[in-house]
Amino acid sequence: MPAKKQINLERLKNAISLAAFLLVAWGFYRFLFQFPEEIEELIIKPIVWLGATYYFVKKERAKASSLGITSKNLFPAIYLSLALGAVFVIEGLVINFVKYGSFNFAANIGQKALFAALGLSFATAISEEITFRGYIFNRVWKTLNNEILANLSTSLLWALIHVPITIFVWKLSLGAALLYLLLTTIFGIGSAFVFARTKNVTSSILLHVLWEWPIILFR
């Protein structure tokens, strides 16, 4: 077997192992614990998600650039994420208006200052996008050499890992949970799409923030 193919297969196994670990570990976390959002997003999630990702990157002796952490294509990454993100923002405004009969953002943002809430969104995006698009999608894509298949398979995994929060934390109705998971899958597809175009995880991080606010407004 050629050395490059063997390396890619090993990285695919690592990506599957990381996804399986997160599905189990994060699912149990959602079931057993519910810490304040600040502790969860700034401490627990980076330790679990980025810690596990770092383990596999170290195991592969890979560089940060293998996760899309690079300055290359930075401006195209920003432009593309903003363009696609505008669609998610409009989507969130429409959902918020339909839900409340008018624009009512305070009900969802709560008592947090706007910039504090935005900071948490960036913290979440960094942990999740480096892990999912930078590591998992990137390695599945390179091994399968099929962007569409890699995108759809990892986007479904992305939605699956969000199932526990709809049940144990938000306690959504079945209809609301299915709608949320549909939106989550659509975002996953969009995030992998911009990552594939730019090879820069900044695009996915910015798109994540622009997607998360419609989700906040939806809740």
Secondary structure, 3 states (H helix, E strand, C coil): CCHHHHHHHHHHHHHHHHHHHHHHHHHHHHHHCCCCHHHHHHHHHHHHHHHHHHHHHHHHCCCHHHHCCCCCCHHHHHHHHHHHHHHHHHHHHHHHHHHHCCCCCHHHHCCCCHHHHHHHHHHHHHHHHHHHHHHHHHHHHHHHCCHHHHHHHHHHHHHHCCHHHHHHHCCCCHHHHHHHHHHHHHHHHHHHHHHHHHCCHHHHHHHHHHHHHHHHHHC
